[in-house]
Every structure is written in C-alpha cells, then in structure tokens.
C-alpha cells in the first residue's frame, strides 16, 4: 500500500508542533525579559485609540442619521460629498438630541451609551450604506507637479494636525468654556448656568457634541470632533469648487484653505470655528444645488432649500456671528426667484427661515430658562450675573478703528493678512499670505469668466461681502472684535473665489511671461515655508509621548500650560474639598476639582469696585456672602493688563486691591511669582 506523499504523516505533525512550540517559547521568554511596553504605554495608547474610536463612531452615527433624514436627496452627489453633507446634518441633529437630554436632566454616561446604541440599531442600514460610500472614496489624483506638491502638503499638514489633536486639551477658550461647560453639564446631569461664565450663554451646538464625547469616552474626543469638522469643511469646499468651476479650481481652493495656519491650530483644539466654517460652506453648496434648475424658470428641488435652512440653523446654533448667513442666502434666493412671483419668493424664504428657526429655537429656549435671556448675554441687562455695566465692558463701544484709526478700515484685510498673528491682540490669527489676496485677484480675471461662472461667482461674492461688512462693522465699532477669526466662517467660499482667480490667471499668459506659472511657484514656495513652520511647531509641542503613553496627562499639561496647571494642581491637592476659590484675571477653570469661580471676562475686580465702591470691607463682605474662601490672583495677567493700558484700571483701583489683599486676606502660596493664592483671614490656612 503506497502513501500519498502530500498527506501529512504523524512525524510531520510532531516536527511542526516542535517548531511552533520552540519559537513561541523563545519569543515569549525574550519579551518577558525585554518588555516592549509597560502598563503606562498600554493605558496611554489605549486612551488615544479609544478617543479616535469615539470620534469616528460619533461621526459615522451622524452620517447615518443625516442619510436617513435627508432620504434620497444626496443620491446624485459624489460619495465623499454625500458623506460630508450627511455627517454634518446628522452631527447637528445629534447635538439637538443631547440638548434634549440635558433639558430633562439625563446627561449620564449610561443614557448617552443607550442613545448611540439605540440609534445605531435603528440606523444599521444607513451605517452600512455610509461605510460603503467610504470604501468608494478615492483621494484625488494629481495631474501635474504642482498638484502633487499640494497633495503632499495637505497630507503632511493634516497628519501633524491630527496627531496634535490627540493630546489632552490645552486651547485657551477650551479651558475657559468650550469644555468647562460640558464638564459642568455632566456634573449636574443637566443644562445649567451655575457660575458667572457668560460664554455658557453662547449657542451650544458644538458643546453638546463635546458633552456627548465626554460622556461616552472622555475629554479627548472633543478636539477630534473639531478636527473632523475641519476635514468636512475641506471636503465641501473642494466639492463646491469642483461643482461650480472644475477640477483645477478644486485643487487650488483646497490649497488656499489649507494655507491658513491658524485653521490648523484651531483644528487641534475643542473650538467651534471649523464647525461653523463647514456649515456655512455647506449651506452655500445646498443653495447652489437648488439653483441649478432655477435659471430656466424651474423651481428647483425644494428639499435643497430645506437643507439650506437646516445648515443655516446649525450655523446659528454655533455662533451668534453667523446671523447674516441666512440673510445673504436669502438675498440670493430672492434674486434667483425674481421672475417667479412674490408668492414663490415668500414660500421659499419661509421654508428656509422656518427650518432654521426650528433648529435655533431649542437653544434660545434653554438660554431663557437658565439665564432669563434667550440671547444671553446680549441686548438685555436683566440676565443672571449681568447688568448694564458688564454689557458696556464686554462691548467697549467707541474703541474700534472708526474712532482710533479710520483709515485702517480700508486696509483691514491686508493688515490682517500681513500682520495678523495668533496669540496676540493684533487680529488674533495668522491667516497666511495667500487666501484673501487671491480673492482680490478675481477683479483681474472677471471678464474671462463664462456667463454661468460669473453668476455663481456673483452669489459667492454677495455671500462673502455681506459677512465681510458685518466683520468690518465690528472692527469699526470696538477693539474687542479686532479678530480675523470672526471672518473664518466664509473662508470656504473665499477659497473657491481665490481658486478661480488663480486658475484663470492663465488668461494673462504671454510668450514673454507665463504669469500663471510664476504665481504657482510663489504659492508652492509659500506652502513649503508654511509646512516648515508647522513642523517646527509640531516638534515644539512634541505630542507623541503623551499619545503613546510615554508621558502622563499631568506631565504633558504641566509642560504645555506651565504655572497655570501647577497652580490648579496645588488648589486641587492642598485646599479642602469645600473650598470656593475666586479668580482674579484668570478665566480658565476647566481643571478645577474644587469649586472655582473664573474671571471669565477679566472684569471681576472692576465690576466689584463699580458696585461697592472702593470699600475693601464691602467687597470682602460681598465675597464672603457668596461663600468665597480663597482668592487666586493671576499676578502676571494683572500686570499685563495694566501695562497694556486698554482696560480702565486706575491707580485707586490698584491701591484698593492691594489693601484688600493685605487687610482682609492672608497669602498662603506664591507660585512662581505668576500666581498668588490668598485665604480669608477668619477661615484659616489650609
């Protein structure tokens, strides 16, 4: 009887088992002796991966919810555009659901998990359809050397931004209110306004998403959600450019949007600007898709107008500064409908307005119930913690460019482009040298645009111009609005306009000079320098150790936040649990574990003097009556305010503060000569 040579024999099995056993034993013993990671690395890396999973899960659930709500409206869109539009719609609706949970006191981890699991079960088919769309997405293929460089620049810059967004939150406004609010909501299990933090009265759509991430996974989901909105904004900007002007313009629009350094910085923080940028651009995209049938006398698909209203509502749910987004789009709708009669115009405007109002109304109602003012802290002086003096302080009318330097209003975009710098009072943003100057070049190529292209560009210019006028009005009125970030919401449309201008410079090409080639080289060199600057900043931040678990959260925050975090850690560890710490000139309180009262608008001392005069006894008695046990003075911030000379801190105000601290309180800790901690004398030191 012959054996099949291909049939394993018992001896073969023994040899194979010996090989595997030997190798597995040696490898296992080796790594027992040379451990590749420890518990800290496992914990740190696991926390990072869990945050990414939370972000992707919430975004996928949002895409599925948006897909279900929008039905077949997006069937003809490119898969990546369909994903972006549906994810934006669904994430906004998720925020409204969380707002509803907060209204009835159900902001609990178990309820949050129940919500997402229930929605996931109901939307399973839509989840699968969204994943199918994701599998079909392909990165655009560059067809020239310049486009290849744009692809490399975009990939590397977004990768560095993503890695930085994985770190524990450190952004200024993040620690002032974007995450402080969600933490307070989660602790109270409901929507509350428990402390004098006026920014909690701002629209809370993004903060509701941060709250959901906080309840499900933790604080590090919030920056990733904002990073995700930056990606969605990039997608919808390029989709808008491609739909209206072609593939070349789409590449250039993406490059211009990604040439804004502060946008990348914001995408690493739990902020709201990238979300607002997406929704404003998406609202215009929806308008453009509705308009496609209108020039021939057709009414267009009314469901696109519904989407315009939905996105406008989400804009209003994120920032009050988006108030003119529906106005600008309303003007365009009127123009497109000008031959269709008053009834058609009124119906279309009413549809957009009603949908937008339905989205904004829950936030206004929440504000009314928690503060007494639906648009807190604006317009009315009877809201909680608010009065006319604080309204004046927040606004500072008469300090803007119209009073101090009217001629600067004429060059504000150029000034913001060339001199604006993030982290300073000078426009508080670095927007790069390409975006706004490219829009100005549109005037040189306007005659070379086709008729339909002029029409679309005209609507974009109206959209940009209306919001630009609002921004310019803010600059003119008060120095408090000297911030380019308030114009970020229309940077998507601006990038498309700039992309059109740069692309059509081909019309200026002559045998003597290839103007468009020179411009591309200048733009390419600019992106090289911007990428170098971003890489240097990435190395300075050094996020990889904390992402991988090689550095603890506490060590990272100490390294990045310096004496602020060291001071808060001292307060948390050394003060009694029932302490109530009043901050002076320090608005950040997110990391407090005892009760802290931040100086959110840097007005606490002057407001106290306004109410009680320069009587140290009256001020001290008022603070004691509020339960204050300790006072934290941000000495460096206080000195900076005095040196700047903008806030009206008089010599008498300074003398009264010094008297109060010396007479009514006892210093218990000097932290680096940056912060000073005091205790009321009768409470004793900790």
Buried (B, 14 or more C-beta within 10 A) or exposed (E): EEEEEEEEEEEEEEEEEEEEEEEEEEEEEEEEEEEEEEEEBEEBBEBBEBBBEBBEBBBBBBBBBBBBBBEEBBEEBBBBBBBBBBBBBBBBBBBBBBBBBBBEEBBEEEBBEEBBEEBBEEBEEBBEBBEEBEEEEEEBEBEEEBBEBBBEBBEBBBEBBBBBBBBBBBBEBBBBBBBBBBBBBBEBBBBBBEBBBBBBBBBBBBBBBBBBBBBBBBBBBBBBBBBBBBBBBBBBBBBBBBBBBBBBBBBBBBBBBBBBBBBBBBBBBBBBBBBBBBBBBBBBBBBBBBBEBBEEEEBBBEBBBBBBBBBBBBBBBBBEBBEBBBEBBBBBBEBBBEEBEEEBBEBBBEBBBEBBBEBBBBBBEBBBEBBBBBBBBBEBEEBBBBBEBBBEBBBBEEBBBBEEEEEBBEEBBBBBBEEBBBEEEBBBBBBBBBBBBBBBBBEBBBEBBEEEBBBBBBBBBBBBEBBBEBBBBBBBBBBBBBBBBBBBBBBBBBBBBBBBBBBBBBEBEEEEEBBBEEBBEEBBEBBEEBBEEBEEBBEEBBBBBBBBBBBBBBEBBBBBBEBBBBBBBBBBEBBEEEBBBBBBBBBBBBBBEBBBBBBBBBBBBBBBBBEBEBBBEBBBEBBBEEEBBBBBBBBBBBEEBBEEEEBEBEEEBEEBBEBBBEEBBBBBBEBEEBBBBBBBEEBEBB
